[in-house]
Amino acid sequence: MAEGVGIFVGVVAWYLLTDGHIEAIRALIIASGCSLVWFGLRCWKNRRH
């Protein structure tokens, strides 16, 4: 969960710095996708051991 929040904050900051405005919906979509991939990789890694 903390990684997802960190990714969301990072994406929001990226949009704010590059475009000058916040695109919260797009940042939420990107952060949720990345969080699911990160969670899947973490579970796969733990299952292999």
PyMOL Python script that loads the backbone (N, CA, C, O; Angstrom):
from pymol import cmd

cmd.read_pdbstr("""\
ATOM      1  N   MET A   1       0.818  -1.190   0.000  1.00  0.00           N
ATOM      2  CA  MET A   1       0.000   0.000   0.000  1.00  0.00           C
ATOM      3  C   MET A   1       0.865   1.258   0.000  1.00  0.00           C
ATOM      4  O   MET A   1       0.567   2.223  -0.704  1.00  0.00           O
ATOM      5  N   ALA A   2       1.920   1.243   0.781  1.00  0.00           N
ATOM      6  CA  ALA A   2       2.785   2.425   0.853  1.00  0.00           C
ATOM      7  C   ALA A   2       3.473   2.684  -0.481  1.00  0.00           C
ATOM      8  O   ALA A   2       3.686   3.836  -0.860  1.00  0.00           O
ATOM      9  N   GLU A   3       3.821   1.609  -1.197  1.00  0.00           N
ATOM     10  CA  GLU A   3       4.441   1.794  -2.507  1.00  0.00           C
ATOM     11  C   GLU A   3       3.477   2.457  -3.475  1.00  0.00           C
ATOM     12  O   GLU A   3       3.881   3.299  -4.277  1.00  0.00           O
ATOM     13  N   GLY A   4       2.209   2.084  -3.406  1.00  0.00           N
ATOM     14  CA  GLY A   4       1.187   2.676  -4.275  1.00  0.00           C
ATOM     15  C   GLY A   4       1.011   4.158  -4.031  1.00  0.00           C
ATOM     16  O   GLY A   4       0.882   4.940  -4.973  1.00  0.00           O
ATOM     17  N   VAL A   5       1.004   4.540  -2.776  1.00  0.00           N
ATOM     18  CA  VAL A   5       0.899   5.958  -2.437  1.00  0.00           C
ATOM     19  C   VAL A   5       2.137   6.713  -2.918  1.00  0.00           C
ATOM     20  O   VAL A   5       2.039   7.829  -3.428  1.00  0.00           O
ATOM     21  N   GLY A   6       3.296   6.091  -2.749  1.00  0.00           N
ATOM     22  CA  GLY A   6       4.532   6.723  -3.211  1.00  0.00           C
ATOM     23  C   GLY A   6       4.558   6.903  -4.715  1.00  0.00           C
ATOM     24  O   GLY A   6       5.000   7.940  -5.210  1.00  0.00           O
ATOM     25  N   ILE A   7       4.088   5.901  -5.448  1.00  0.00           N
ATOM     26  CA  ILE A   7       4.022   6.014  -6.903  1.00  0.00           C
ATOM     27  C   ILE A   7       3.038   7.104  -7.296  1.00  0.00           C
ATOM     28  O   ILE A   7       3.314   7.891  -8.202  1.00  0.00           O
ATOM     29  N   PHE A   8       1.893   7.159  -6.624  1.00  0.00           N
ATOM     30  CA  PHE A   8       0.893   8.194  -6.917  1.00  0.00           C
ATOM     31  C   PHE A   8       1.457   9.593  -6.695  1.00  0.00           C
ATOM     32  O   PHE A   8       1.296  10.475  -7.539  1.00  0.00           O
ATOM     33  N   VAL A   9       2.113   9.789  -5.570  1.00  0.00           N
ATOM     34  CA  VAL A   9       2.702  11.102  -5.278  1.00  0.00           C
ATOM     35  C   VAL A   9       3.773  11.445  -6.308  1.00  0.00           C
ATOM     36  O   VAL A   9       3.875  12.592  -6.745  1.00  0.00           O
ATOM     37  N   GLY A  10       4.563  10.460  -6.693  1.00  0.00           N
ATOM     38  CA  GLY A  10       5.595  10.694  -7.692  1.00  0.00           C
ATOM     39  C   GLY A  10       5.024  11.080  -9.045  1.00  0.00           C
ATOM     40  O   GLY A  10       5.536  11.988  -9.700  1.00  0.00           O
ATOM     41  N   VAL A  11       3.970  10.401  -9.468  1.00  0.00           N
ATOM     42  CA  VAL A  11       3.352  10.720 -10.754  1.00  0.00           C
ATOM     43  C   VAL A  11       2.691  12.087 -10.710  1.00  0.00           C
ATOM     44  O   VAL A  11       2.793  12.852 -11.669  1.00  0.00           O
ATOM     45  N   VAL A  12       2.014  12.408  -9.613  1.00  0.00           N
ATOM     46  CA  VAL A  12       1.406  13.730  -9.476  1.00  0.00           C
ATOM     47  C   VAL A  12       2.481  14.816  -9.520  1.00  0.00           C
ATOM     48  O   VAL A  12       2.303  15.847 -10.169  1.00  0.00           O
ATOM     49  N   ALA A  13       3.586  14.583  -8.834  1.00  0.00           N
ATOM     50  CA  ALA A  13       4.678  15.559  -8.845  1.00  0.00           C
ATOM     51  C   ALA A  13       5.259  15.708 -10.243  1.00  0.00           C
ATOM     52  O   ALA A  13       5.600  16.814 -10.662  1.00  0.00           O
ATOM     53  N   TRP A  14       5.372  14.602 -10.962  1.00  0.00           N
ATOM     54  CA  TRP A  14       5.888  14.656 -12.336  1.00  0.00           C
ATOM     55  C   TRP A  14       4.992  15.519 -13.219  1.00  0.00           C
ATOM     56  O   TRP A  14       5.479  16.378 -13.954  1.00  0.00           O
ATOM     57  N   TYR A  15       3.674  15.286 -13.144  1.00  0.00           N
ATOM     58  CA  TYR A  15       2.747  16.101 -13.932  1.00  0.00           C
ATOM     59  C   TYR A  15       2.790  17.561 -13.519  1.00  0.00           C
ATOM     60  O   TYR A  15       2.723  18.451 -14.367  1.00  0.00           O
ATOM     61  N   LEU A  16       2.901  17.808 -12.241  1.00  0.00           N
ATOM     62  CA  LEU A  16       2.945  19.185 -11.765  1.00  0.00           C
ATOM     63  C   LEU A  16       4.198  19.900 -12.248  1.00  0.00           C
ATOM     64  O   LEU A  16       4.140  21.070 -12.628  1.00  0.00           O
ATOM     65  N   LEU A  17       5.321  19.211 -12.235  1.00  0.00           N
ATOM     66  CA  LEU A  17       6.568  19.832 -12.669  1.00  0.00           C
ATOM     67  C   LEU A  17       6.643  19.997 -14.184  1.00  0.00           C
ATOM     68  O   LEU A  17       7.179  20.994 -14.666  1.00  0.00           O
ATOM     69  N   THR A  18       6.123  19.048 -14.933  1.00  0.00           N
ATOM     70  CA  THR A  18       6.240  19.134 -16.387  1.00  0.00           C
ATOM     71  C   THR A  18       5.152  19.985 -17.024  1.00  0.00           C
ATOM     72  O   THR A  18       5.444  20.784 -17.914  1.00  0.00           O
ATOM     73  N   ASP A  19       3.903  19.833 -16.590  1.00  0.00           N
ATOM     74  CA  ASP A  19       2.788  20.545 -17.208  1.00  0.00           C
ATOM     75  C   ASP A  19       2.318  21.761 -16.413  1.00  0.00           C
ATOM     76  O   ASP A  19       1.686  22.661 -16.968  1.00  0.00           O
ATOM     77  N   GLY A  20       2.618  21.789 -15.141  1.00  0.00           N
ATOM     78  CA  GLY A  20       2.178  22.906 -14.311  1.00  0.00           C
ATOM     79  C   GLY A  20       0.812  22.707 -13.690  1.00  0.00           C
ATOM     80  O   GLY A  20       0.314  23.600 -13.004  1.00  0.00           O
ATOM     81  N   HIS A  21       0.192  21.558 -13.912  1.00  0.00           N
ATOM     82  CA  HIS A  21      -1.085  21.271 -13.265  1.00  0.00           C
ATOM     83  C   HIS A  21      -1.145  19.785 -12.913  1.00  0.00           C
ATOM     84  O   HIS A  21      -0.373  18.975 -13.426  1.00  0.00           O
ATOM     85  N   ILE A  22      -2.072  19.455 -12.035  1.00  0.00           N
ATOM     86  CA  ILE A  22      -2.186  18.090 -11.514  1.00  0.00           C
ATOM     87  C   ILE A  22      -3.256  17.343 -12.297  1.00  0.00           C
ATOM     88  O   ILE A  22      -4.370  17.838 -12.466  1.00  0.00           O
ATOM     89  N   GLU A  23      -2.917  16.155 -12.771  1.00  0.00           N
ATOM     90  CA  GLU A  23      -3.883  15.269 -13.409  1.00  0.00           C
ATOM     91  C   GLU A  23      -4.058  14.057 -12.494  1.00  0.00           C
ATOM     92  O   GLU A  23      -3.404  13.028 -12.661  1.00  0.00           O
ATOM     93  N   ALA A  24      -4.957  14.208 -11.525  1.00  0.00           N
ATOM     94  CA  ALA A  24      -5.116  13.201 -10.481  1.00  0.00           C
ATOM     95  C   ALA A  24      -5.670  11.889 -11.020  1.00  0.00           C
ATOM     96  O   ALA A  24      -5.246  10.820 -10.582  1.00  0.00           O
ATOM     97  N   ILE A  25      -6.604  11.947 -11.955  1.00  0.00           N
ATOM     98  CA  ILE A  25      -7.205  10.716 -12.475  1.00  0.00           C
ATOM     99  C   ILE A  25      -6.169   9.890 -13.235  1.00  0.00           C
ATOM    100  O   ILE A  25      -6.069   8.678 -13.043  1.00  0.00           O
ATOM    101  N   ARG A  26      -5.403  10.549 -14.093  1.00  0.00           N
ATOM    102  CA  ARG A  26      -4.364   9.834 -14.844  1.00  0.00           C
ATOM    103  C   ARG A  26      -3.306   9.287 -13.898  1.00  0.00           C
ATOM    104  O   ARG A  26      -2.833   8.165 -14.081  1.00  0.00           O
ATOM    105  N   ALA A  27      -2.931  10.066 -12.891  1.00  0.00           N
ATOM    106  CA  ALA A  27      -1.948   9.612 -11.912  1.00  0.00           C
ATOM    107  C   ALA A  27      -2.476   8.425 -11.121  1.00  0.00           C
ATOM    108  O   ALA A  27      -1.721   7.502 -10.815  1.00  0.00           O
ATOM    109  N   LEU A  28      -3.744   8.438 -10.791  1.00  0.00           N
ATOM    110  CA  LEU A  28      -4.352   7.325 -10.065  1.00  0.00           C
ATOM    111  C   LEU A  28      -4.357   6.059 -10.908  1.00  0.00           C
ATOM    112  O   LEU A  28      -4.101   4.972 -10.391  1.00  0.00           O
ATOM    113  N   ILE A  29      -4.645   6.186 -12.193  1.00  0.00           N
ATOM    114  CA  ILE A  29      -4.647   5.019 -13.080  1.00  0.00           C
ATOM    115  C   ILE A  29      -3.239   4.444 -13.207  1.00  0.00           C
ATOM    116  O   ILE A  29      -3.055   3.230 -13.125  1.00  0.00           O
ATOM    117  N   ILE A  30      -2.254   5.303 -13.404  1.00  0.00           N
ATOM    118  CA  ILE A  30      -0.871   4.842 -13.531  1.00  0.00           C
ATOM    119  C   ILE A  30      -0.399   4.208 -12.233  1.00  0.00           C
ATOM    120  O   ILE A  30       0.224   3.146 -12.252  1.00  0.00           O
ATOM    121  N   ALA A  31      -0.691   4.847 -11.109  1.00  0.00           N
ATOM    122  CA  ALA A  31      -0.245   4.330  -9.818  1.00  0.00           C
ATOM    123  C   ALA A  31      -0.912   3.006  -9.480  1.00  0.00           C
ATOM    124  O   ALA A  31      -0.263   2.119  -8.925  1.00  0.00           O
ATOM    125  N   SER A  32      -2.180   2.852  -9.797  1.00  0.00           N
ATOM    126  CA  SER A  32      -2.845   1.586  -9.486  1.00  0.00           C
ATOM    127  C   SER A  32      -2.300   0.456 -10.350  1.00  0.00           C
ATOM    128  O   SER A  32      -2.113  -0.660  -9.866  1.00  0.00           O
ATOM    129  N   GLY A  33      -2.047   0.732 -11.608  1.00  0.00           N
ATOM    130  CA  GLY A  33      -1.452  -0.296 -12.469  1.00  0.00           C
ATOM    131  C   GLY A  33      -0.069  -0.708 -12.009  1.00  0.00           C
ATOM    132  O   GLY A  33       0.244  -1.897 -11.941  1.00  0.00           O
ATOM    133  N   CYS A  34       0.753   0.268 -11.696  1.00  0.00           N
ATOM    134  CA  CYS A  34       2.109  -0.029 -11.217  1.00  0.00           C
ATOM    135  C   CYS A  34       2.079  -0.761  -9.885  1.00  0.00           C
ATOM    136  O   CYS A  34       2.894  -1.654  -9.651  1.00  0.00           O
ATOM    137  N   SER A  35       1.155  -0.396  -9.017  1.00  0.00           N
ATOM    138  CA  SER A  35       1.048  -1.065  -7.722  1.00  0.00           C
ATOM    139  C   SER A  35       0.642  -2.523  -7.880  1.00  0.00           C
ATOM    140  O   SER A  35       1.149  -3.392  -7.172  1.00  0.00           O
ATOM    141  N   LEU A  36      -0.267  -2.790  -8.803  1.00  0.00           N
ATOM    142  CA  LEU A  36      -0.674  -4.176  -9.036  1.00  0.00           C
ATOM    143  C   LEU A  36       0.480  -4.999  -9.595  1.00  0.00           C
ATOM    144  O   LEU A  36       0.672  -6.148  -9.195  1.00  0.00           O
ATOM    145  N   VAL A  37       1.239  -4.431 -10.505  1.00  0.00           N
ATOM    146  CA  VAL A  37       2.396  -5.138 -11.049  1.00  0.00           C
ATOM    147  C   VAL A  37       3.423  -5.373  -9.949  1.00  0.00           C
ATOM    148  O   VAL A  37       3.966  -6.472  -9.839  1.00  0.00           O
ATOM    149  N   TRP A  38       3.693  -4.367  -9.140  1.00  0.00           N
ATOM    150  CA  TRP A  38       4.663  -4.487  -8.058  1.00  0.00           C
ATOM    151  C   TRP A  38       4.222  -5.558  -7.056  1.00  0.00           C
ATOM    152  O   TRP A  38       5.038  -6.364  -6.609  1.00  0.00           O
ATOM    153  N   PHE A  39       2.936  -5.567  -6.704  1.00  0.00           N
ATOM    154  CA  PHE A  39       2.408  -6.560  -5.776  1.00  0.00           C
ATOM    155  C   PHE A  39       2.516  -7.961  -6.366  1.00  0.00           C
ATOM    156  O   PHE A  39       2.877  -8.905  -5.663  1.00  0.00           O
ATOM    157  N   GLY A  40       2.203  -8.102  -7.656  1.00  0.00           N
ATOM    158  CA  GLY A  40       2.307  -9.393  -8.312  1.00  0.00           C
ATOM    159  C   GLY A  40       3.734  -9.917  -8.329  1.00  0.00           C
ATOM    160  O   GLY A  40       3.969 -11.098  -8.074  1.00  0.00           O
ATOM    161  N   LEU A  41       4.682  -9.046  -8.628  1.00  0.00           N
ATOM    162  CA  LEU A  41       6.088  -9.454  -8.627  1.00  0.00           C
ATOM    163  C   LEU A  41       6.556  -9.852  -7.238  1.00  0.00           C
ATOM    164  O   LEU A  41       7.319 -10.805  -7.079  1.00  0.00           O
ATOM    165  N   ARG A  42       6.101  -9.127  -6.244  1.00  0.00           N
ATOM    166  CA  ARG A  42       6.480  -9.444  -4.868  1.00  0.00           C
ATOM    167  C   ARG A  42       5.914 -10.800  -4.437  1.00  0.00           C
ATOM    168  O   ARG A  42       6.609 -11.584  -3.792  1.00  0.00           O
ATOM    169  N   CYS A  43       4.661 -11.075  -4.790  1.00  0.00           N
ATOM    170  CA  CYS A  43       4.060 -12.372  -4.454  1.00  0.00           C
ATOM    171  C   CYS A  43       4.743 -13.491  -5.211  1.00  0.00           C
ATOM    172  O   CYS A  43       4.976 -14.560  -4.646  1.00  0.00           O
ATOM    173  N   TRP A  44       5.071 -13.271  -6.482  1.00  0.00           N
ATOM    174  CA  TRP A  44       5.747 -14.287  -7.277  1.00  0.00           C
ATOM    175  C   TRP A  44       7.123 -14.598  -6.724  1.00  0.00           C
ATOM    176  O   TRP A  44       7.544 -15.754  -6.688  1.00  0.00           O
ATOM    177  N   LYS A  45       7.823 -13.554  -6.292  1.00  0.00           N
ATOM    178  CA  LYS A  45       9.147 -13.750  -5.708  1.00  0.00           C
ATOM    179  C   LYS A  45       9.066 -14.549  -4.411  1.00  0.00           C
ATOM    180  O   LYS A  45       9.879 -15.445  -4.183  1.00  0.00           O
ATOM    181  N   ASN A  46       8.093 -14.234  -3.561  1.00  0.00           N
ATOM    182  CA  ASN A  46       7.935 -14.961  -2.296  1.00  0.00           C
ATOM    183  C   ASN A  46       7.507 -16.410  -2.523  1.00  0.00           C
ATOM    184  O   ASN A  46       7.869 -17.287  -1.739  1.00  0.00           O
ATOM    185  N   ARG A  47       6.761 -16.664  -3.555  1.00  0.00           N
ATOM    186  CA  ARG A  47       6.295 -18.020  -3.836  1.00  0.00           C
ATOM    187  C   ARG A  47       7.433 -18.903  -4.342  1.00  0.00           C
ATOM    188  O   ARG A  47       7.430 -20.112  -4.108  1.00  0.00           O
ATOM    189  N   ARG A  48       8.397 -18.313  -5.029  1.00  0.00           N
ATOM    190  CA  ARG A  48       9.502 -19.085  -5.579  1.00  0.00           C
ATOM    191  C   ARG A  48      10.431 -19.605  -4.484  1.00  0.00           C
ATOM    192  O   ARG A  48      11.094 -20.624  -4.680  1.00  0.00           O
ATOM    193  N   HIS A  49      10.494 -18.944  -3.360  1.00  0.00           N
ATOM    194  CA  HIS A  49      11.397 -19.378  -2.283  1.00  0.00           C
ATOM    195  C   HIS A  49      10.697 -20.374  -1.457  1.00  0.00           C
ATOM    196  O   HIS A  49      11.264 -20.880  -0.489  1.00  0.00           O
TER     197      HIS A  49
END
""", "prot")
cmd.dss("prot")
cmd.show_as("cartoon", "prot")
cmd.util.cbc("prot")
cmd.orient("prot")
